[in-house]
Amino acid sequence: MTAFDLIRFRDWTDPVPPAEREVASLLPDDDEGHPPVLFVPGREHGAAVFAEHWLPRTAGRGFPAHALTPRPGGDPRARAHDVVQTAASLPRQTVLVGHGSGAAAVARALGRYPARAAVLVAPVLGTPVPGLPMLGGRRRTVPPRPVGAPPVLVVGSPDDKVVSPKALDRAAAAYGGAPLMFPGMGHEMMLEDSWAEPIDAILDWLTKQL
């Protein structure tokens, strides 16, 4: 029995308590059939962190855009559960985009939800979480195998003071790729003056995957 079999067993025997989920949404003017994009912020942020720039940009490119506010408490198992349940409630197979510690929730959710694709932005994945292998810390282990083998992109900056370039390399390598880097940006990429560069690159990459 693997570690993730044990996680699923715990989910069955000790289910995550229900909670009201706060989701901000912005839909495109025309439905072009693109998959929804669900943004997952870190514990220190809510859905509003994406509302000023990245949600409008995503909807403007024809993708239904949604952002999930984490439930209070920061339980990683509950956070991943909320990501899975929110994605499953959307009308099409969803793209998951996690920022900071929200990337850990997305990485864990990928083991349960067949995402259309996933993007880990400035991912904080090195904190030990029961059942979740470390990707960005000192010890490298294999991440949960995403259901359906979706394409996964890691995005970051060599100037991020929270996530090191080596951690970004390790995270990307765990999914079989290399990180897409934006020099000169900090950890909060969606709030910086050059916020458009990473989200445009993410949407360009996503368009190529469709």
Stockholm file with secondary structure:
# STOCKHOLM 1.0

chainA/1-210         MTAFDLIRFRDWTDPVPPAEREVASLLPDDDEGHPPVLFVPGREHGAAVFAEHWLPRTAGRGFPAHALTPRPGGDPRARAHDVVQTAASLPRQTVLVGHGSGAAAVARALGRYPARAAVLVAPVLGTPVPGLPMLGGRRRTVPPRPVGAPPVLVVGSPDDKVVSPKALDRAAAAYGGAPLMFPGMGHEMMLEDSWAEPIDAILDWLTKQL
#=GR chainA/1-210 SS CCHHHHHHHHHHHSCCCCCCCEEEEECCSSCCCCCCEEEECCTTCCTHHHHTTHHHHHHHTTCCEEEEECCTTCCHHHHHHHHHHHHHHSSSCCEEEEETTHHHHHHHHTTTSCCSEEEEESCCCCSCBTTBCCSSSSSCCCCCCCTTCCCEEEEECTTCSSSCHHHHHHHHHHTTSCCEECTTCCSCGGGSTTTHHHHHHHHHHHHHHC
#=GC SS_cons         CCHHHHHHHHHHHSCCCCCCCEEEEECCSSCCCCCCEEEECCTTCCTHHHHTTHHHHHHHTTCCEEEEECCTTCCHHHHHHHHHHHHHHSSSCCEEEEETTHHHHHHHHTTTSCCSEEEEESCCCCSCBTTBCCSSSSSCCCCCCCTTCCCEEEEECTTCSSSCHHHHHHHHHHTTSCCEECTTCCSCGGGSTTTHHHHHHHHHHHHHHC
//
